[in-house]
Amino acid sequence: MLYRMMIDFNMPATGKIKDMYIGFRVLPVLGRLLIGNQQRPLGLEHLNSNRFNIFIERPLVVEAFTEDARPLGIASYNHSEDETYN
């Protein structure tokens, strides 16, 4: 199992939950399963931090249409043995 709890204390009176989920690393069909408040997997540039974007900026489409980029939900990450399905 795995877990993550990331809270942003930009304003100390009101902390904002960024990521808070629990998950399973290896499940038979689902692979890695995360349950909780997490980022939407809309693109690789949206899943990583701004620190690692060297020569590109974040796309405006992702920021314009997803006000809440970290909703409550369930996500599964897996691939097939021959990597036909990812």
N, C-alpha and C positions, 0 to 999 in steps of 0.2 A: 504494500500500500504506500501511498504518498500523500502529502498534504502541502498546502501553501496558504499563508495568511499574510497579506501585504496591505498595510493601512497607511494612507497618506496623511501626515499631520502638518499640512501646509498651514492650516489655521488650527491651533491646538484645541480650541473650544469645540470644534466640530471636525472630528476625524472622518475621512472618506475611505470606504473600503474599495481597494483596487482589485485585488485577487484574493479570494477565499474559497478554496475547494478541497475536497478529498478525492482520492482516486485509487484505481487499481492499475498496477503496471502491466501485468500479463493476464488477459482473459482469453479463453479459447477462440471465440469468434470476433469479439469486439476489440481485442488488443489492449490498448491503453484507454481507460475510461475515466473521465473527469466529471465530477458532479459538484456544481456550486457556481459561484460568481467568478466568471473568467472572461478573457477576451474572446471576441468573435474571430474565427479563423478566416478572415476575408482576403488576406494576402500576406506574403512573407514580409513585406516592408511594414505591415501593421503589427505583426507579432513581435518584432524585436524592438529594442530601445532606440531612442533618437541618437544615443551616443555612437551606435554602430553604423549609422547611415553616413557614409563619407562624402560621396559626390551626388547624392540624390536627396530629394525632399519627399515628404509623405504626400501621397496623392490627395488632391482636394475632394475627390468623389467620395472616398472612404470617410473623411471627416465631415462632409456635408450631409450625408444620408444616415449616419449612425451617431446620433447625439450621445446615446449611452452605449459605449463600445464594450462594456463589461456587464452584460445582463446575466441573470440567473439561468442556468441551463445545464444540459448534459452533452458532452462531446466525446467522440470515440475516434482514436487514431490507430489505423492498422493498414496492412498491405497483404497481398496474397503471396504465396511462396514463389511464384514465377514473376511477381511484381506486375502482373497484368492489371490488377485493381489496387488503387492506392487510396 
